[in-house]
Amino acid sequence: MKNRSYSQFGPGTRALHVDREMDPGSGVAPAIQQSVTHFAESGEEFSLKASEPLNDQFYARHGNPTASRLAKILADLEGAEAAMIMASGMGAIATTVLALVGQRDHVIGQTSHYIGTTNLLTQVLPKFGVEVTQVDQTDAEAFRRAIRPETKLIIVETPVNPTMRLTDLTAVAEIARQAGVLTLCDNTVATPLITRPIDIGIDLVAHSATKYIGGHHDLLAGAICGPKALLDRIWDMTMNLGAISAPFNAWLALRGIRTLGLRMGQHSRNGMAIAEYLSSHPKIARVNYPGLRCHPQHDLAQRQMNGFGGLLSYEVVGGYEGGRRFIQALQLPFNAGSLGGVDSLVIQPAAMWGGRLPDEVVQSQGVGPGLIRMAAGIEETADLLADLAQALDHI
């Protein structure tokens, strides 16, 4: 099969085709390459394979052909030079951070992050002599004020789960570039179909591929995308930590990314419809969704995002008990953690985080007792709205 160029096509088409030359003999549906180790014809070839980063023809911890196909597609969608698939989103983020910083270095993060990233910043890095400063992500200048001579990395996440606050990636990228500091963005919630941080100036992009990339609640995987020189450094750390994806999980995510464009369209339509409906409901105190004009960062969302996604949160009246009754009355969404799959999911963060984070940390992240996080799936919009309406009648 001759080499083809797909750069002129849209992301939905590229997700189907950019990897097709990698193993044309496997058929239209790619095979799962399960072998842990591969043979070489000579000692010289063996030595070369053993020393080459991201070599998927040597040993599974170095790389895997199935994961390489997924990495090629994800790098293409993110506009990155390369990508690497890992065992989970936190595996990707933690391995990346540990590869780039060390004792006496300084890292800047946000006051609001995914709980795993928060724990990495507040509990893990200080054990290794890395200082961390967390700033309000809605204040871009706070990142500039936090920079020190020893600052090596800025970690951002936008939109942040579950408050849907945004980070101005253009401003942060410029601040970091002026200071010679690397940037890492968790793009799990937006996906490359809504935001492409590398185009804006961010150095590295991380994903929990468990979420929208996989899209079906049936796999655990992560990814890191960026310049190959940086990924080679991260690969070295992966060889030590072993946070590499299993071939079957990579294959499931590869299957899932083929329909990312179709799914994100329906996720976004449902997210917007739900946000608009709830924003005028008397039993909803507030709705957090960047697509709403009332969102305090709506203008930034319009500049930075191509659509607004399927994740939102809202505060029901009645506090903790009101939220509990509302969730119990729902018929379609599952009461479950995670997000990004075909089924709608709801969770009450105050219940999910109870005992895992101190009360003051939960409150500082804008999580009230009646807050509900909803990951809108791909169900028919009218059905979701009807289910929300009947559930709100139980409060």
Phi, psi and omega in degrees: 000126182285155178291138178236158174254134181242011186296338182279352184265163179285167185298325179297322178287317181298325179297340179269337195234339191293343181259005192292336179278353187288328178205068186298337182286348184279351179100183181296315175270122184294150177281157172270118180270097190269347185298133179281326183230156181233153183267162176231155182277341183207165177296325180295316179296320179299316181296320180296314180297322183293331185262349185274124178297147176057031177276115184266015180240026181236293184210145192300333178286338175284324184166168182217137183302322179294316178295327180296324178295315177298318180298321180297317180293314183294321176298320178298313182294327180274352184071032183258157177290325183205167176212158179223136182262135182233179189290334181197169176298316178292329174299319179293314183292311183296317180297319179298312182297315181293335177284334189256343182230160180210190184305135180075002173280167182232136180238140175250129175232187179259157173289337177243119177215167166306143188303324179295319178293320176302315179295322177300316182289319189266336186244322187273305185301318179301333178296335183255017176078020177261125178274144183230135172239129178252134184234162176290116185294339181281353179247096184300324181292340177297328177294319179297316182295334184276347184291137176236171176301330182268006179290127181247337190207139170244127179250127179231165180209125183207132348295153181270143182265126010251005188277349178062030171285150183249155172247133178284096186294324179299314181293315181294320180298319180292318178300314181294319181297318179297328182266358182070035183250137177285153179234143178228126180242127170279111184253023185301312187289318183281321188068159180293348177282342180251320179222136176241089185301327182295322176299330183277341178124001177287143184281312186230145179234131178249153177222142156272100181291351173302330188273244188293328181299309176288307167080004186226016177059029186228018180207161174234122180197161177220173180206153172228133183234145178164198179295142183299325181299320178287322180293330175297320177295318180292323177300319178302319179290324177299323178298330179276323185267334176076023183274052185263150183285144171286145183303320183293320177296319177297321179295319177298318179292325176298317176296318182294321185293340178300328183253015183303317181299314179296315183293317182297328176299313180287323174304315183291320178297317179293318179301313180294316181297317179294316180298316180294319180295312184289333184295340179249009182275135184293342180263010176245121182283322179198157178234133177253104180203121187295345178283346179281140178298333181281351177295131185298343179242030183299320180297318176298318180300319180294326180283325193258342188239143174256078191100174189233001171081183186251004181261135176207167174221155181207150182258118178271153177289158180093003175063216184299316182293322177298318178295321180296315180295319180300311182296319180297331183275345181292143180256326185267305182292142173280145171276095188204153174285182181075183185194171171090001180264179184291333179269142175289139180232144173230151177209148174260101187305326180299329177280318182293321184271353182304122180086345180268329177231148176301149182305321183293329177289317179300313181294323181294338179269010175076025181260104177273168183296332181260013181286133177242127172263130180235127172257102183291129179274210182247020175298166177294136187303314183299324181292318178296317180296319179295321180292319177298320181297315182289327179292322178294335177294342182273354179277000000 
